[in-house]
Amino acid sequence: MSGNNKGKKSDKSGKGAEERTAGGSGNHGALSRRRLLGGVGATGAAGLVLGAAGGATGYAATRPEAPTALTSVGSTQVMFHGKHQPGITTPLQTRGHLLAFDLAPGGGRKEAVALMRRWSDVARRLMAGEPADGGAADGTAHDTGISLDAGPSSLTITFGFGHTFFDRTGLADRRPPGLDPLPPFSNDRIDPKHSDGDLWVQIGADDALVAFHALRAIQKEAARSTRVRWQMNGFNRTPGATARPMTARNLMGQIDGTGNPKPTDDDFDRRVFVPAGTGSGYEWLAGGSYAVVRRIRMLLDDWEKLPVERQEGVIGRRKKDGAPLSGGSETTPMDLDKAGPDGRLLIPDNAHSRISSPEKNSGAAMLRRPFSYHDGTAPDGTPDAGLLFICWQADPLRGFVPVQRKLDRGDALSPFLRHEASGLFAVPGGAAEGEYVGQRLLES
């Protein structure tokens, strides 16, 4: 269902996490380029990598009235430019916003180019801890000031294009086959009004105000040329809330994401990112990925009635530490053939972890990077809460679709889940210096 890996350092080839920076105090409130971070919980799909200090001081740190050095959480910066867009292998963040937009009536490629230029400029500034409008260093220009006093706080802003975007911009011949609509599944209760969209934006940060600041900036830049189709807001555990870095838990209380692909895996890039040399007009997607987005409501009242032993059987892992029921620790490979004294399989035939494992899906895997959500109480009095499921793969027909089909045929967890919204987006590769996201498509 969700994904998360312990921190790993990236090599210089670009494999692994996006570059991230942080520092301590220095002259005139600037953050030192030499001070390394300590005690940051890398609870996402990849670890912490130090790069050039750049704007990691954040515009709050340069204000005369705020000379105190930021904490490591606030000062951590993710690079905007790179081979891949940020927010894919970046460690899980505390707060997230997902939005989809439709181009306004009459809008087309010209409007899309102008919007992606503006969005990319705003994302680059905000991720460096600068004002959204590039105004005065003290943030007194036209920036809203929502995140004054905070640094970059691991902010990432990621952009993607939906199936309809290519028709609206006259680029239907550049639409890749991986954007073909997802097939229906038996557990779907999909609301079309909260699904799909021409454009998709993912915002994540380790501070709620920093994330909201980015949300408002993105919305303001889009107001002239788009209409918001839907928005979803999510959260994860705060870095440092646990005694040691740990795989995240979901709202069912389960450790969730143990089996995620790791950037250190030999086949990680092949599974997650679209390779160069795809040809047929799809070169613009090289270094990019496909994001499947699902709003999955958890039927928590029903789930919480189950005893822990039954919950563990449904998942196939111990609730306390995430270890497989076949024995060992969280990271011990599952022994799918191991039976107990009674001859029954220790990991049941219909356990979620068994059915979704690559071993049972011809090696199919995806990088799961979710947020939890809680939107109050549903009309029936039950919690409107669950998972904003986001998974990344080089080809959804070889990643999400075969695994979900297998789960659809007998997963023990399915009776406790309801898929209520869905989207599939092509996410271009990262923008090089001087480029905007999607330029290689829109100016092809």
VOGU-3710 file (C-alpha; in Angstrom, 3 decimals, decimal comma):
1> msgnnkgkks> 0,000/0,000/0,000  2,580/2,610/0,958  6,299/2,985/0,617  9,272/4,022/2,620  12,921/3,013/2,927  15,705/3,667/5,351  18,134/6,397/4,316  20,850/5,664/1,763  23,448/8,043/0,372  23,391/8,720/-3,332
11> dksgkgaeer> 26,390/8,431/-5,624  27,426/11,099/-8,083  25,731/9,371/-10,985  22,399/10,757/-9,908  21,090/7,402/-8,719  19,147/7,681/-5,508  17,930/10,700/-3,628  17,952/14,237/-4,968  20,729/16,409/-3,563  19,877/17,981/-0,220
21> taggsgnhga> 21,748/20,543/1,838  21,802/21,906/5,322  24,056/23,827/7,650  24,570/25,505/10,959  25,161/29,068/12,035  27,729/31,390/10,506  28,550/35,058/10,119  25,517/37,345/9,781  23,132/34,443/10,283  24,229/32,514/7,207
31> lsrrrllggv> 24,251/28,725/7,458  27,673/27,061/7,297  28,413/24,994/4,205  30,612/22,703/6,271  28,306/21,646/9,078  26,728/18,270/8,432  23,269/17,350/9,593  22,765/15,033/12,505  19,695/13,365/13,874  17,447/13,776/10,839
41> gatgaaglvl> 15,168/10,758/10,391  15,422/9,610/6,778  12,037/7,935/6,687  11,469/8,022/2,955  12,490/6,085/-0,102  16,035/7,434/-0,117  18,494/9,041/2,232  20,137/12,364/2,918  22,735/13,625/0,488  24,657/16,856/1,004
51> gaaggatgya> 25,168/19,171/-1,969  26,014/22,815/-2,542  24,611/25,035/0,185  22,871/27,271/-2,351  19,833/28,931/-0,778  19,573/26,516/2,123  19,722/29,407/4,561  16,156/30,275/3,614  15,056/33,873/3,407  14,025/33,791/7,077
61> atrpeaptal> 17,615/33,191/8,142  18,782/36,378/6,411  16,357/38,632/8,256  18,127/40,923/10,751  15,630/40,097/13,476  16,096/36,328/13,059  19,838/35,552/13,158  19,515/32,265/15,023  20,511/29,223/13,006  17,702/26,991/11,815
71> tsvgstqvmf> 17,390/23,457/13,096  18,386/20,637/10,787  14,736/19,994/9,907  14,173/23,579/8,789  17,455/24,035/6,951  17,320/20,905/4,810  17,032/21,746/1,110  16,137/19,550/-1,853  17,573/20,556/-5,217  15,098/21,697/-7,887
81> hgkhqpgitt> 17,351/21,032/-10,883  18,527/17,507/-11,599  18,143/14,373/-13,670  14,826/13,574/-11,990  12,191/15,826/-10,495  12,247/16,177/-6,704  9,610/14,429/-4,613  10,134/10,958/-6,077  13,101/9,570/-4,149  13,024/12,347/-1,543
91> plqtrghlla> 12,470/10,979/1,996  8,845/11,038/3,147  7,788/14,490/4,299  5,566/15,534/7,187  2,935/17,415/5,193  1,686/17,018/1,634  -0,767/18,599/-0,787  -1,891/16,970/-4,039  -3,697/19,035/-6,655  -5,008/18,547/-10,163
101> fdlapgggrk> -5,840/21,371/-12,554  -7,659/21,598/-15,866  -6,657/24,214/-18,419  -9,283/26,939/-18,658  -11,675/26,871/-21,641  -9,824/28,119/-24,690  -6,454/27,451/-23,095  -3,879/25,404/-24,933  -0,181/24,944/-25,512  0,723/28,636/-25,284
111> eavalmrrws> -0,938/28,946/-21,878  0,643/25,678/-20,715  4,133/26,923/-21,643  3,638/30,179/-19,738  2,259/28,342/-16,706  5,059/25,769/-16,554  7,602/28,597/-16,770  5,978/30,388/-13,844  5,512/27,222/-11,816  9,102/26,117/-12,329
121> dvarrlmage> 10,432/29,522/-11,287  8,281/29,564/-8,154  9,249/25,972/-7,271  12,956/26,727/-7,677  12,719/29,788/-5,428  10,612/28,217/-2,713  12,676/25,027/-2,565  15,734/27,217/-1,973  13,969/28,973/0,893  13,504/32,216/-1,066
131> padggaadgt> 10,355/34,354/-1,522  7,996/33,047/-4,190  8,188/36,272/-6,178  11,950/36,733/-5,993  11,488/40,000/-4,120  13,521/41,467/-1,308  15,585/39,042/0,731  13,605/39,962/3,830  10,412/38,710/2,197  8,705/42,121/2,251
141> ahdtgislda> 7,815/42,253/-1,454  4,615/40,554/-2,613  5,251/37,170/-1,074  2,456/36,141/1,278  4,884/35,696/4,171  3,184/32,491/5,323  6,470/30,699/5,882  8,543/33,590/7,198  10,970/32,398/9,904  11,240/28,948/8,327
151> gpssltitfg> 13,856/27,523/6,021  13,281/25,219/3,041  12,149/22,385/5,346  12,695/19,720/2,647  10,115/21,350/0,372  9,550/19,605/-2,958  7,193/20,523/-5,789  6,621/17,940/-8,512  4,681/18,367/-11,775  2,922/15,869/-14,010
161> fghtffdrtg> 0,677/15,729/-17,087  -2,569/13,773/-17,371  -4,054/11,978/-20,383  -6,241/14,949/-21,413  -3,365/17,446/-21,268  -2,020/16,208/-24,596  -5,312/16,750/-26,414  -5,705/20,225/-24,917  -2,222/21,278/-26,048  -2,235/19,686/-29,503
171> ladrrppgld> 0,380/17,134/-28,469  -1,640/13,939/-28,765  1,119/12,385/-30,867  3,518/12,885/-27,925  1,265/11,136/-25,398  3,054/7,966/-24,239  1,244/4,599/-24,139  1,832/4,423/-20,376  -0,869/7,086/-19,966  -3,598/4,811/-21,298
181> plppfsndri> -6,457/4,795/-18,734  -6,154/2,372/-15,844  -8,520/-0,614/-15,970  -11,400/-0,772/-13,472  -11,006/-2,838/-10,302  -13,734/-4,482/-8,241  -13,011/-2,443/-5,110  -13,224/0,900/-6,944  -15,766/3,484/-5,862  -14,183/6,192/-7,981
191> dpkhsdgdlw> -15,536/9,751/-7,944  -14,710/11,245/-11,384  -14,846/14,795/-10,017  -11,917/14,018/-7,718  -9,911/12,032/-10,271  -7,614/12,631/-13,256  -6,925/16,164/-14,564  -4,816/17,931/-17,197  -2,020/18,857/-14,756  -0,941/17,391/-11,426
201> vqigaddalv> 1,138/18,942/-8,659  2,587/17,196/-5,611  3,828/19,391/-2,751  5,691/17,998/0,252  7,553/19,601/3,170  8,574/18,909/6,746  6,688/21,996/7,955  2,955/22,551/7,462  3,252/26,302/6,877  6,043/25,856/4,327
211> afhalraiqk> 3,866/23,353/2,453  0,819/25,642/2,593  2,923/28,588/1,433  3,920/26,581/-1,643  0,305/25,540/-2,181  -0,887/29,146/-2,252  1,936/30,201/-4,564  1,150/27,387/-7,016  -2,570/28,198/-6,934  -1,989/31,911/-7,494
221> eaarstrvrw> 0,244/31,321/-10,507  -2,344/28,959/-12,010  -5,401/31,163/-11,447  -5,151/32,938/-14,808  -5,060/29,860/-16,993  -6,527/26,872/-15,120  -9,307/25,700/-12,858  -8,645/23,524/-9,802  -10,128/20,088/-10,423  -9,408/18,564/-7,005
231> qmngfnrtpg> -7,161/18,898/-3,973  -6,142/16,393/-1,287  -4,125/17,067/1,855  -2,018/14,529/3,732  0,537/13,987/6,462  3,224/11,655/7,750  5,149/11,314/10,970  7,406/14,250/11,859  11,168/13,654/11,537  12,646/13,051/14,973
241> atarpmtarn> 9,389/11,814/16,506  10,871/8,335/16,956  14,050/7,369/18,786  15,579/6,128/15,529  14,672/6,372/11,834  11,879/3,912/11,115  9,657/2,788/8,290  6,392/4,740/8,478  3,137/3,457/9,921  -0,221/3,972/8,257
251> lmgqidgtgn> -3,516/4,794/9,972  -4,176/1,094/10,539  -1,102/1,109/12,761  0,868/-1,137/10,423  4,491/-0,556/9,443  4,002/0,131/5,779  6,566/0,157/2,987  9,144/-2,420/4,071  9,341/-4,071/0,665  9,829/-0,859/-1,311
261> pkptdddfdr> 12,536/-0,868/-4,013  15,706/0,829/-2,762  17,915/3,236/-4,723  20,816/0,900/-3,972  19,098/-1,940/-5,866  20,718/-2,713/-9,222  17,361/-2,493/-10,993  15,979/0,546/-9,132  16,262/2,983/-12,047  14,819/0,443/-14,453
271> rvfvpagtgs> 11,773/-0,049/-12,255  11,122/3,600/-11,385  12,404/5,886/-14,163  11,743/5,976/-17,909  15,029/5,283/-19,725  16,545/7,386/-22,464  16,296/6,064/-25,994  12,545/5,425/-25,856  12,119/7,035/-29,299  8,756/7,479/-31,048
281> gyewlaggsy> 8,385/11,054/-29,814  8,608/10,183/-26,132  12,176/11,295/-25,443  10,783/14,186/-23,415  9,887/11,619/-20,719  13,444/10,248/-20,322  14,446/10,442/-16,665  10,807/10,870/-15,730  8,300/8,475/-14,224  4,619/7,653/-14,010
291> avvrrirmll> 2,656/8,471/-10,855  -0,467/6,523/-9,960  -2,476/8,452/-7,366  -5,308/6,803/-5,423  -7,356/8,102/-2,508  -7,903/4,915/-0,507  -10,327/5,171/2,370  -9,619/2,813/5,254  -12,659/1,350/7,004  -11,038/1,891/10,373
301> ddweklpver> -14,037/1,053/12,548  -14,190/-2,431/11,015  -10,419/-2,873/11,074  -10,047/-1,893/14,712  -12,575/-4,531/15,785  -10,144/-7,244/14,709  -7,758/-8,623/17,348  -4,097/-7,896/16,654  -3,425/-11,534/15,753  -6,113/-11,376/13,050
311> qegvigrrkk> -4,782/-8,058/11,737  -1,339/-9,598/11,449  -2,760/-12,499/9,460  -4,436/-10,096/7,054  -1,161/-8,262/6,434  1,263/-11,175/6,835  3,539/-9,200/9,174  3,772/-8,522/12,900  2,190/-5,255/13,912  4,814/-4,446/16,530
321> dgaplsggse> 7,887/-4,432/14,321  6,832/-5,277/10,757  8,627/-8,634/10,729  7,131/-11,290/8,410  5,089/-13,974/10,144  7,608/-16,483/8,815  10,122/-15,062/11,317  13,035/-12,680/11,646  13,075/-8,883/11,689  11,376/-6,295/9,473
331> ttpmdldkag> 14,000/-6,631/6,755  14,129/-10,445/6,789  12,905/-11,779/3,419  9,522/-13,469/3,648  9,606/-17,268/3,553  6,392/-17,803/1,615  6,634/-21,599/1,866  7,224/-21,876/5,610  4,494/-23,685/7,555  3,713/-23,951/11,248
341> pdgrllipdn> 3,352/-27,109/13,381  -0,214/-27,508/12,124  0,969/-27,581/8,528  -0,600/-24,215/7,660  1,410/-21,528/5,943  2,691/-18,957/8,449  1,981/-16,219/5,912  -1,599/-16,970/4,766  -2,428/-17,463/1,099  -4,472/-14,273/1,008
351> ahsrisspek> -2,171/-12,080/3,143  -1,605/-8,642/1,655  2,183/-8,858/1,817  2,193/-12,234/0,033  -0,123/-11,231/-2,804  1,617/-7,888/-3,426  5,165/-9,272/-3,268  7,297/-9,170/-6,443  7,752/-12,940/-6,123  4,031/-13,395/-6,736
361> nsgaamlrrp> 3,825/-10,793/-9,519  6,577/-11,813/-11,936  8,894/-9,246/-10,382  6,459/-6,320/-10,752  7,266/-3,574/-8,267  6,743/0,151/-7,745  8,098/2,817/-5,429  5,282/3,631/-3,006  5,473/7,088/-1,426  2,164/7,978/0,258
371> fsyhdgtapd> 0,627/10,420/2,683  -2,073/9,566/5,211  -5,198/11,726/5,279  -8,063/12,482/7,668  -10,966/14,580/6,401  -13,236/14,377/9,442  -16,311/12,186/9,667  -18,209/10,712/6,738  -22,021/11,044/6,512  -22,385/7,534/7,925
381> gtpdagllfi> -20,483/8,569/11,074  -17,300/6,661/10,286  -13,844/8,253/9,950  -13,123/9,681/6,508  -9,484/8,703/6,716  -6,964/6,574/4,929  -4,123/6,742/2,447  -3,215/9,118/-0,370  -1,468/6,334/-2,241  1,213/7,521/-4,666
391> cwqadplrgf> 3,388/5,035/-6,507  6,124/5,619/-9,038  7,167/3,337/-11,864  8,738/3,357/-15,323  5,612/1,705/-16,760  2,283/1,412/-14,886  1,317/-1,578/-17,023  4,273/-3,419/-15,499  4,080/-1,850/-12,048  0,770/-0,833/-10,512
401> vpvqrkldrg> -1,668/-2,620/-12,829  -0,517/-6,269/-12,467  -0,117/-5,955/-8,687  -3,527/-4,334/-8,255  -5,145/-6,977/-10,443  -3,670/-9,683/-8,245  -4,866/-7,902/-5,080  -8,292/-7,515/-6,683  -8,684/-11,276/-6,836  -8,478/-12,150/-3,152
411> dalspflrhe> -6,439/-9,831/-0,953  -7,471/-10,222/2,702  -7,031/-6,475/3,197  -9,446/-5,428/0,423  -12,625/-5,634/2,570  -11,153/-2,892/4,756  -10,310/-0,526/1,885  -12,270/1,565/-0,595  -10,610/3,257/-3,586  -12,494/6,543/-3,987
421> asglfavpgg> -10,364/8,618/-6,396  -7,759/7,825/-9,018  -5,309/9,511/-11,342  -2,432/8,607/-13,636  0,172/11,186/-14,636  3,321/11,282/-16,748  5,993/13,114/-14,760  8,786/14,547/-16,949  12,429/14,268/-16,005  14,046/17,011/-13,979
431> aaegeyvgqr> 14,732/20,446/-15,429  18,333/21,341/-16,211  19,717/24,749/-15,289  17,892/27,350/-17,372  15,017/24,987/-18,231  11,461/24,727/-16,978  9,729/21,416/-16,242  8,176/19,954/-19,376  10,107/22,188/-21,775  11,327/19,271/-23,854
441> lles> 7,705/18,288/-24,483  6,085/21,684/-24,884  8,768/23,075/-27,202  9,219/19,915/-29,269
//
